Amino acid sequence: MKLGTKFIHAGVEPDPSTGAIMTPIYQTSTYVQEGPAQHKGYEYARSQNPTRTALEQALAAIENGRHGLAFSSGVAATDAVIKLLQPGDEVIAGNDLYGGTYRMFTKIFAKFGITFHYVNMQDAANIKTYINAHTKLIWIETPTNPLLRLADLRSRYPRLRDGTRRCSCGRSACLAGG
């Protein structure tokens, strides 16, 4: 499938009740259940929703991934990613982070034993200084907010992949984990 076609059709299935080709926006908060935990795939909008499912499937298909996740905000996505870590894990992050991310790292997650190192991400050598056996995540935001600094991922960061098992990028954050 060509990329343009993917952008239009990825994750889209005709609506079974109406035949609509494009996914409708479901604005309901609750769904009918035959009994406790007996539902048709959806029970409450905060946990899942057909519109969000279609978006997640589309993102996965467009990115050639197996799964896609959608969050209501970047802070919510950041929270979910950092909660994958354990006490004693270390994160290397930019010294020009979005303020909400910085506060989350310093005021919340540092208290749970996660160590954060803040470096200038414009030079990959700054990152290598802090890589050790406890490094589980390199958090790169490009462009940064508020100073709009760029981390040239393609030309400066391929060397970081040595020993890195995972790398994923989002709209404004790029993550590499060990």
LUMDOVEX-670465 format. One line per 2 residues: number of its first residue (from 1); their letters; for each residue x, y, z of N, C-alpha, C, O. Coordinates in nm, 2 decimals, padded with zeros to 4 digits. Atoms other than C-alpha are relative to their C-alpha. Example, Ala and Ser with C-alpha at 12.3 -4.5 7.8 and 13.67 -1.06 7.14 Angstrom:
1 = AS = 00.09 -00.12 00.00 01.23 -00.45 00.78 00.09 00.12 00.00 00.19 00.12 00.07; -00.09 -00.11 00.00 01.37 -00.11 00.71 -00.08 00.11 00.08 -00.03 00.22 00.09
END
This chain:
1 = MK = 00.08 -00.12 00.00 00.00 00.00 00.00 00.09 00.12 00.00 00.18 00.13 00.08; -00.08 -00.12 00.00 00.14 00.34 -00.09 -00.03 00.09 00.12 -00.13 00.08 00.18
3 = LG = 00.01 -00.08 -00.12 00.20 00.59 00.19 -00.13 00.09 00.00 -00.19 00.09 00.10; 00.12 -00.08 00.00 -00.08 00.83 00.08 -00.12 -00.08 00.02 -00.21 -00.03 00.09
5 = TK = 00.12 00.09 -00.02 -00.33 00.54 00.07 00.00 -00.04 00.14 -00.11 -00.04 00.20; -00.01 00.03 -00.15 -00.21 00.44 00.42 -00.06 00.11 00.08 -00.14 00.09 00.17
7 = FI = 00.04 -00.12 -00.08 -00.27 00.79 00.55 -00.16 00.01 00.00 -00.22 00.05 00.10; 00.14 -00.02 00.01 -00.63 00.78 00.43 -00.08 -00.12 00.05 -00.18 -00.11 00.12
9 = HA = 00.08 00.13 -00.03 -00.73 00.41 00.49 00.05 -00.08 00.12 -00.02 -00.17 00.16; -00.05 00.08 -00.11 -00.51 00.28 00.77 -00.09 00.00 00.12 -00.13 00.11 00.17
11 = GV = 00.08 00.01 -00.12 -00.71 00.16 01.07 -00.15 00.02 -00.02 -00.23 00.02 00.07; 00.15 -00.03 00.02 -01.05 00.23 00.90 -00.07 -00.13 -00.05 -00.03 -00.20 -00.14
13 = EP = 00.09 00.12 00.03 -01.32 -00.04 00.89 -00.14 00.06 -00.01 -00.17 00.15 00.06; 00.13 -00.05 00.01 -01.67 00.03 00.77 -00.08 -00.03 00.13 -00.07 -00.13 00.20
15 = DP = 00.08 00.01 -00.13 -01.91 00.09 01.07 -00.10 -00.11 -00.02 -00.18 -00.10 -00.12; 00.10 00.11 00.01 -02.11 -00.23 01.12 -00.14 00.03 00.01 -00.23 -00.03 -00.05
17 = ST = 00.15 -00.03 -00.02 -02.43 -00.06 01.22 -00.05 00.09 -00.11 -00.17 00.09 -00.14; 00.05 -00.10 00.10 -02.44 00.21 00.95 00.06 -00.02 -00.14 00.00 00.02 -00.24
19 = GA = -00.07 00.01 00.12 -02.19 00.11 00.68 00.09 00.11 -00.03 00.15 00.12 -00.14; -00.09 -00.12 00.02 -02.01 00.44 00.71 00.14 -00.04 -00.02 00.19 -00.12 00.06
21 = IM = -00.14 00.04 00.03 -01.67 00.41 00.55 00.10 00.06 00.09 00.21 00.00 00.12; -00.09 -00.07 -00.09 -01.50 00.66 00.78 -00.05 -00.02 00.14 -00.17 -00.02 00.17
23 = TP = 00.03 00.02 -00.14 -01.49 00.60 01.15 -00.07 00.12 00.06 -00.02 00.23 00.05; 00.07 -00.11 -00.06 -01.75 00.81 01.33 00.07 00.04 00.13 00.15 -00.04 00.18
25 = IY = -00.05 -00.04 -00.13 -01.66 01.01 01.64 -00.10 -00.04 00.10 -00.21 00.01 00.11; 00.09 00.05 -00.11 -01.81 00.82 01.93 00.01 00.09 00.12 00.12 00.10 00.18
27 = QT = -00.01 -00.09 -00.11 -01.90 01.07 02.20 -00.07 -00.06 00.13 -00.09 00.02 00.22; 00.06 00.06 -00.12 -02.06 00.83 02.45 00.10 -00.03 00.10 00.22 -00.05 00.07
29 = ST = -00.10 00.04 -00.10 -01.90 00.76 02.78 -00.02 -00.14 00.05 00.08 -00.20 00.10; 00.01 00.14 -00.05 -02.05 00.42 02.86 -00.07 -00.08 -00.11 -00.13 -00.02 -00.20
31 = YV = 00.05 00.09 00.10 -02.15 00.12 02.66 -00.09 -00.11 00.06 -00.06 -00.15 00.18; 00.09 00.10 -00.06 -02.43 -00.14 02.71 00.08 -00.13 00.02 00.17 -00.17 -00.06
33 = QE = -00.06 00.13 -00.04 -02.31 -00.46 02.88 -00.11 -00.10 00.03 -00.21 -00.07 00.09; 00.10 00.11 -00.03 -02.50 -00.79 02.89 00.01 -00.04 00.14 -00.09 -00.08 00.20
35 = GP = -00.02 00.03 -00.14 -02.36 -00.84 03.24 00.14 00.06 00.04 00.21 00.11 -00.05; -00.14 -00.05 -00.05 -02.05 -00.75 03.45 00.11 -00.06 -00.09 00.12 -00.18 -00.10
37 = AQ = -00.11 00.04 00.08 -01.75 -00.76 03.22 -00.04 -00.08 -00.13 00.04 -00.15 -00.19; 00.05 00.06 00.12 -01.97 -00.89 02.93 -00.04 00.11 -00.09 -00.15 00.16 -00.09
39 = HK = 00.03 -00.11 00.09 -01.94 -00.63 02.66 00.05 -00.03 -00.14 00.11 -00.14 -00.16; -00.03 00.02 00.14 -01.88 -00.59 02.29 00.14 00.06 -00.04 00.16 00.10 -00.15
41 = GY = -00.13 -00.05 00.02 -01.52 -00.47 02.33 00.02 00.14 00.06 00.13 00.19 00.08; -00.01 -00.14 -00.06 -01.60 -00.13 02.49 -00.10 00.00 00.12 -00.21 -00.04 00.11
43 = EY = 00.09 -00.01 -00.12 -01.73 -00.06 02.84 00.00 00.14 00.05 -00.11 00.18 00.10; -00.01 -00.13 -00.05 -01.62 00.29 02.94 00.10 00.08 -00.09 00.21 00.03 -00.11
45 = AR = -00.08 -00.08 00.09 -01.48 00.57 02.72 00.14 00.03 00.05 00.23 00.05 -00.03; -00.13 -00.04 -00.05 -01.19 00.65 02.95 00.10 -00.12 -00.01 00.22 -00.10 -00.02
47 = SQ = -00.09 00.12 00.02 -01.05 00.29 02.91 00.01 -00.03 -00.15 00.12 -00.08 -00.19; -00.01 00.03 00.14 -01.13 00.24 02.54 -00.12 00.07 -00.07 -00.22 00.09 -00.01
49 = NP = 00.10 -00.07 00.08 -01.33 00.40 02.26 00.02 -00.04 -00.14 00.13 -00.04 -00.19; -00.02 00.04 00.14 -01.39 00.29 01.90 00.07 00.11 -00.09 00.15 00.07 -00.18
51 = TR = -00.07 -00.11 00.07 -01.27 00.63 01.77 00.15 -00.01 00.03 00.23 00.00 -00.06; -00.14 00.01 -00.03 -00.95 00.60 01.96 00.07 -00.12 -00.05 00.18 -00.12 -00.09
53 = TA = -00.06 00.13 00.05 -00.90 00.24 01.86 00.03 00.02 -00.15 00.14 -00.03 -00.19; -00.02 -00.03 00.14 -00.93 00.35 01.49 00.13 00.08 -00.02 00.21 00.06 -00.10
55 = LE = -00.12 -00.08 00.01 -00.67 00.62 01.55 00.13 -00.08 00.03 00.23 -00.07 -00.04; -00.12 00.08 -00.04 -00.43 00.38 01.73 00.04 -00.10 -00.11 00.16 -00.12 -00.14
57 = QA = -00.03 00.10 00.11 -00.46 00.12 01.45 00.05 00.08 -00.12 00.14 00.03 -00.19; -00.06 -00.07 00.11 -00.40 00.39 01.19 00.14 00.04 00.02 00.22 00.03 -00.07
59 = LA = -00.14 -00.04 -00.03 -00.09 00.52 01.36 00.09 -00.12 -00.01 00.20 -00.11 -00.06; -00.09 00.12 00.01 00.05 00.17 01.39 00.02 -00.04 -00.14 00.13 -00.07 -00.18
61 = AI = -00.01 00.03 00.14 -00.02 00.10 01.02 00.09 00.10 -00.07 00.18 00.06 -00.15; -00.08 -00.10 00.06 00.13 00.43 00.91 00.15 -00.01 00.04 00.24 00.01 -00.05
63 = EN = -00.13 00.01 -00.05 00.44 00.37 01.12 00.06 -00.14 -00.02 00.17 -00.17 00.03; -00.04 00.14 00.02 00.47 00.00 01.02 00.02 -00.07 00.13 00.12 -00.15 00.15
65 = GR = -00.01 00.06 -00.14 00.42 -00.09 01.39 -00.10 -00.11 00.02 -00.20 -00.12 -00.06; 00.10 00.10 -00.04 00.23 -00.37 01.56 -00.11 00.07 00.08 -00.23 00.02 00.07
67 = HG = 00.09 -00.07 -00.09 00.06 -00.13 01.80 00.02 00.15 00.00 00.12 00.19 -00.03; -00.01 -00.14 -00.01 -00.02 00.23 01.84 -00.08 00.04 00.13 -00.18 -00.02 00.16
69 = LA = 00.07 -00.05 -00.12 -00.12 00.42 02.15 -00.03 00.15 -00.01 00.06 00.23 -00.06; 00.04 -00.14 00.01 -00.30 00.76 02.17 -00.03 00.04 00.14 -00.10 -00.03 00.22
71 = FS = 00.02 -00.06 -00.13 -00.30 00.98 02.48 -00.07 00.13 -00.02 -00.07 00.19 -00.12; 00.07 -00.13 00.01 -00.50 01.29 02.56 00.10 00.12 00.01 00.06 00.23 -00.03
73 = SG = -00.10 -00.11 -00.01 -00.18 01.49 02.61 00.14 -00.06 00.00 00.16 -00.18 00.02; -00.14 00.04 -00.01 00.20 01.47 02.58 00.04 -00.04 00.14 00.12 -00.13 00.16
75 = VA = -00.04 00.03 -00.14 00.23 01.47 02.96 -00.06 -00.14 00.03 00.01 -00.21 00.11; 00.06 00.13 -00.03 00.00 01.17 02.98 00.09 -00.11 -00.07 00.11 -00.22 -00.01
77 = AT = -00.09 00.09 00.07 00.22 00.99 02.72 00.13 -00.02 00.07 00.18 -00.13 00.09; -00.12 00.00 -00.07 00.53 01.09 02.91 -00.01 -00.08 00.13 00.08 -00.16 00.16
79 = DA = 00.02 00.07 -00.13 00.39 00.96 03.24 -00.01 -00.15 -00.03 00.05 -00.23 00.05; 00.01 00.15 00.03 00.31 00.62 03.08 00.13 -00.06 -00.03 00.16 -00.17 00.01
81 = VI = -00.14 00.05 00.04 00.66 00.58 02.93 00.09 -00.01 00.13 00.15 -00.11 00.15; -00.09 00.00 -00.11 00.84 00.67 03.25 -00.04 -00.10 00.11 00.04 -00.15 00.18
83 = KL = 00.05 00.11 -00.09 00.62 00.43 03.45 00.05 -00.14 -00.04 00.03 -00.23 00.04; -00.06 00.13 00.04 00.79 00.15 03.26 00.13 -00.02 00.07 00.18 -00.14 00.07
85 = LQ = -00.13 00.01 -00.06 01.11 00.22 03.45 -00.02 -00.05 00.15 -00.13 -00.05 00.21; 00.00 00.06 -00.13 01.21 00.08 03.79 00.10 00.09 00.09 00.18 00.16 00.03
87 = PG = -00.10 -00.07 -00.08 01.39 00.24 04.09 00.14 -00.04 -00.03 00.17 -00.16 -00.05; -00.14 00.03 00.04 01.76 00.26 04.01 00.03 00.02 -00.15 00.15 00.03 -00.19
89 = DE = -00.02 -00.02 00.14 01.71 00.31 03.64 00.04 00.15 -00.02 00.01 00.24 00.06; -00.04 -00.13 00.03 01.86 00.62 03.48 -00.05 00.04 -00.14 -00.06 -00.04 -00.23
91 = VI = 00.05 -00.06 00.12 01.73 00.85 03.21 00.10 00.12 -00.04 00.13 00.20 00.05; -00.07 -00.11 00.05 01.94 01.09 03.00 -00.10 00.09 -00.08 -00.16 00.04 -00.17
93 = AG = 00.10 -00.09 00.06 01.73 01.39 02.90 00.07 00.13 -00.04 00.17 00.17 00.01; -00.05 -00.13 00.04 01.78 01.73 02.73 -00.01 00.10 00.12 -00.10 00.09 00.20
95 = ND = 00.00 -00.10 -00.11 01.86 02.03 02.95 -00.10 00.12 -00.04 -00.10 00.22 00.02; 00.10 -00.10 00.05 01.59 02.23 02.75 -00.13 -00.07 -00.02 -00.19 -00.06 -00.13
97 = LY = 00.12 00.08 00.01 01.29 02.01 02.82 -00.12 00.09 00.01 -00.11 00.20 00.07; 00.12 -00.06 -00.03 00.93 02.12 02.81 -00.02 00.01 00.15 00.01 -00.09 00.22
99 = GG = 00.00 -00.02 -00.15 00.87 02.26 03.16 -00.09 -00.10 00.07 -00.05 -00.15 00.18; 00.08 00.10 -00.06 00.59 02.01 03.23 00.07 -00.13 00.02 00.05 -00.20 00.12
101 = TY = -00.08 00.13 00.00 00.82 01.72 03.15 00.10 00.01 00.11 00.12 -00.08 00.18; -00.11 -00.02 -00.10 01.10 01.86 03.36 -00.06 -00.01 00.14 00.00 -00.08 00.23
103 = RM = 00.06 00.01 -00.13 00.87 01.91 03.66 -00.04 -00.14 00.03 -00.03 -00.18 00.15; 00.04 00.14 -00.02 00.73 01.56 03.62 00.12 -00.09 00.04 00.12 -00.17 00.13
105 = FT = -00.13 00.07 -00.02 01.09 01.42 03.61 00.05 00.03 00.14 00.08 -00.06 00.22; -00.07 -00.04 -00.13 01.22 01.62 03.91 -00.09 -00.01 00.12 -00.04 -00.04 00.23
107 = KI = 00.09 00.00 -00.11 00.91 01.65 04.13 -00.07 -00.13 00.03 -00.11 -00.15 00.15; 00.07 00.13 -00.03 00.75 01.31 04.09 00.09 -00.12 -00.02 00.10 -00.19 00.08
109 = FA = -00.06 00.13 00.03 00.96 01.04 03.93 00.14 -00.01 00.07 00.19 -00.12 00.10; -00.13 00.01 -00.07 01.30 01.13 04.10 -00.03 -00.05 00.14 00.06 -00.12 00.19
111 = KF = 00.04 00.05 -00.13 01.12 01.06 04.43 -00.01 -00.15 00.01 00.00 -00.21 00.11; 00.02 00.15 00.01 01.07 00.70 04.31 00.13 -00.07 -00.04 00.13 -00.19 -00.07
113 = GI = -00.13 00.06 00.02 01.44 00.64 04.27 00.05 -00.01 -00.15 00.14 -00.09 -00.18; -00.05 -00.01 00.13 01.48 00.72 03.90 00.09 00.12 -00.01 00.05 00.23 00.03
115 = TF = -00.10 -00.11 00.01 01.79 00.93 03.82 -00.01 00.06 -00.14 -00.02 -00.02 -00.24; 00.01 -00.07 00.13 01.77 01.19 03.55 00.13 00.08 -00.02 00.17 00.15 00.07
117 = HY = -00.12 -00.08 00.04 02.08 01.34 03.38 -00.04 00.10 -00.11 -00.10 00.05 -00.21; 00.04 -00.10 00.10 02.02 01.67 03.19 00.12 00.05 -00.08 00.21 00.10 -00.02
119 = VN = -00.11 -00.04 00.08 02.25 01.74 02.90 -00.04 00.07 -00.13 -00.16 00.07 -00.16; 00.03 -00.07 00.13 02.27 01.95 02.58 00.00 -00.11 -00.11 00.10 -00.17 -00.13
121 = MQ = 00.02 00.11 00.10 02.13 01.71 02.32 00.05 00.04 -00.14 00.04 -00.04 -00.23; -00.05 -00.04 00.13 02.28 01.91 02.03 00.13 -00.07 -00.04 00.17 -00.07 -00.15
123 = DA = -00.13 00.07 00.02 02.60 01.71 02.07 -00.01 -00.14 00.06 -00.02 -00.16 00.18; 00.02 00.13 -00.05 02.58 01.33 02.10 00.11 -00.04 00.10 00.09 -00.13 00.18
125 = AN = -00.10 00.03 -00.09 02.91 01.32 02.29 -00.05 00.03 00.15 00.00 -00.04 00.24; 00.05 -00.03 -00.14 02.73 01.48 02.59 -00.08 -00.11 00.05 -00.08 -00.14 00.17
127 = IK = 00.08 00.11 -00.04 02.50 01.18 02.60 00.09 -00.12 00.04 00.07 -00.18 00.14; -00.09 00.11 -00.02 02.77 00.92 02.58 00.07 00.00 00.14 00.09 -00.10 00.20
129 = TY = -00.06 -00.02 -00.13 02.93 01.06 02.90 -00.08 -00.07 00.11 -00.03 -00.12 00.21; 00.09 00.05 -00.11 02.63 00.94 03.10 -00.06 -00.14 -00.02 -00.12 -00.19 00.07
131 = IN = 00.05 00.13 00.03 02.55 00.61 02.94 00.08 -00.10 00.09 00.20 -00.11 00.09; -00.06 00.11 -00.09 02.61 00.32 03.19 -00.10 -00.11 00.01 -00.20 -00.11 -00.06
133 = AH = 00.08 00.12 -00.01 02.46 -00.01 03.29 -00.15 00.03 00.05 -00.24 -00.05 00.03; 00.13 -00.04 -00.05 02.16 00.17 03.46 -00.08 00.08 -00.09 -00.20 00.11 -00.07
135 = TK = 00.07 -00.08 00.09 02.07 00.38 03.16 -00.10 -00.08 -00.07 -00.07 -00.18 -00.14; 00.11 00.08 00.06 01.73 00.26 03.04 -00.07 00.09 -00.11 -00.14 00.03 -00.19
137 = LI = 00.07 -00.08 00.10 01.61 00.56 02.84 00.08 00.13 -00.03 00.14 00.19 00.06; -00.05 -00.13 00.04 01.74 00.85 02.64 -00.12 00.08 -00.05 -00.18 00.04 -00.15
139 = WI = 00.12 -00.08 00.03 01.47 01.12 02.62 00.04 00.12 -00.08 00.11 00.21 -00.02; -00.04 -00.11 00.09 01.52 01.35 02.33 -00.13 00.07 -00.05 -00.22 00.01 -00.11
141 = ET = 00.10 -00.08 00.06 01.28 01.63 02.24 00.06 00.09 -00.10 00.15 00.16 -00.08; -00.05 -00.08 00.11 01.33 01.79 01.91 -00.11 00.04 -00.10 -00.18 -00.05 -00.15
143 = PT = -00.06 -00.11 -00.06 01.26 02.07 01.85 -00.04 00.02 00.15 -00.15 -00.03 00.19; 00.03 -00.02 -00.14 01.28 02.17 02.22 -00.10 00.11 00.02 -00.12 00.19 -00.07
145 = NP = 00.10 -00.10 -00.03 01.02 02.38 02.39 00.05 00.06 00.14 00.05 -00.01 00.24; 00.04 -00.11 00.08 01.07 02.67 02.45 00.10 00.05 -00.10 00.07 00.14 -00.18
147 = LL = -00.11 -00.06 00.08 01.40 02.74 02.28 00.02 -00.05 -00.14 00.09 00.00 -00.22; 00.00 00.06 00.14 01.34 02.53 01.96 00.13 -00.05 -00.05 00.17 -00.03 -00.16
149 = RL = -00.13 00.06 00.04 01.68 02.37 01.97 -00.03 -00.13 -00.07 -00.12 -00.21 -00.04; 00.02 00.12 00.07 01.72 02.08 01.73 00.11 -00.10 00.03 00.23 -00.07 00.05
151 = AD = -00.10 00.11 -00.02 01.89 01.74 01.79 -00.01 -00.07 -00.14 -00.11 -00.13 -00.17; 00.00 00.06 00.13 01.99 01.61 01.45 00.02 -00.15 00.01 00.13 -00.20 00.02
153 = LR = 00.00 00.14 -00.03 01.89 01.25 01.50 00.07 -00.08 -00.11 00.15 -00.17 -00.07; -00.06 00.08 00.11 02.00 01.12 01.16 00.15 00.00 00.00 00.21 -00.10 -00.02
155 = SR = -00.14 -00.01 00.02 02.35 01.25 01.15 00.08 -00.01 00.12 00.20 -00.05 00.12; -00.08 -00.01 -00.12 02.45 01.28 01.51 -00.02 -00.12 00.10 00.06 -00.15 00.18
157 = YP = 00.03 00.10 -00.10 02.28 00.99 01.69 00.01 -00.14 -00.04 -00.01 -00.23 00.05; -00.01 00.14 00.03 02.34 00.67 01.50 00.10 -00.08 00.08 00.08 -00.19 00.11
159 = RL = -00.10 00.06 -00.08 02.64 00.60 01.71 -00.06 -00.04 00.14 00.00 -00.13 00.20; 00.06 00.04 -00.13 02.42 00.58 02.02 -00.07 -00.13 00.00 -00.09 -00.19 00.10
161 = RD = 00.07 00.12 00.01 02.25 00.27 01.89 00.08 -00.12 00.05 00.03 -00.23 00.07; -00.09 00.11 -00.05 02.55 00.06 02.01 -00.06 -00.05 00.13 -00.06 00.02 00.23
163 = GT = 00.05 00.06 -00.12 02.40 -00.17 02.26 -00.15 00.03 00.04 -00.20 -00.02 00.13; 00.13 -00.04 -00.02 02.06 -00.01 02.24 -00.10 -00.10 -00.06 -00.08 -00.13 -00.18
165 = RR = 00.09 00.10 00.05 01.78 -00.26 02.20 -00.13 00.06 -00.06 -00.19 00.00 -00.15; 00.12 -00.06 00.05 01.49 -00.02 02.13 00.02 00.14 -00.03 00.10 00.21 00.04
167 = CS = 00.00 -00.14 00.03 01.44 00.31 01.98 -00.14 00.04 -00.06 -00.18 -00.03 -00.15; 00.13 -00.04 00.05 01.11 00.49 01.92 -00.01 00.15 00.00 00.05 00.22 00.09
169 = CG = 00.02 -00.14 00.01 01.01 00.84 01.82 -00.14 00.04 00.00 -00.23 -00.03 -00.07; 00.13 -00.06 00.01 00.70 01.04 01.88 00.01 00.13 -00.07 00.11 00.17 -00.12
171 = RS = 00.00 -00.13 00.07 00.60 01.38 01.74 00.10 00.09 00.06 00.16 00.16 -00.02; -00.10 -00.09 -00.05 00.82 01.57 01.98 00.10 -00.06 00.10 00.19 00.00 00.15
173 = AC = -00.10 00.07 -00.09 01.01 01.31 02.18 00.05 -00.13 -00.07 -00.03 -00.20 -00.13; -00.06 00.12 00.06 01.25 01.04 02.07 00.06 -00.07 00.12 00.13 -00.02 00.20
175 = LA = -00.04 00.08 -00.11 01.32 00.76 02.31 00.09 -00.12 -00.04 00.06 -00.19 -00.14; -00.08 00.12 00.03 01.60 00.50 02.31 00.01 -00.07 00.13 00.05 -00.01 00.23
177 = GG = 00.00 00.07 -00.13 01.59 00.23 02.58 00.09 -00.12 -00.02 00.11 -00.18 -00.12; -00.10 00.11 00.00 01.84 -00.04 02.68 -00.07 -00.13 00.04 00.00 -00.23 00.05
END
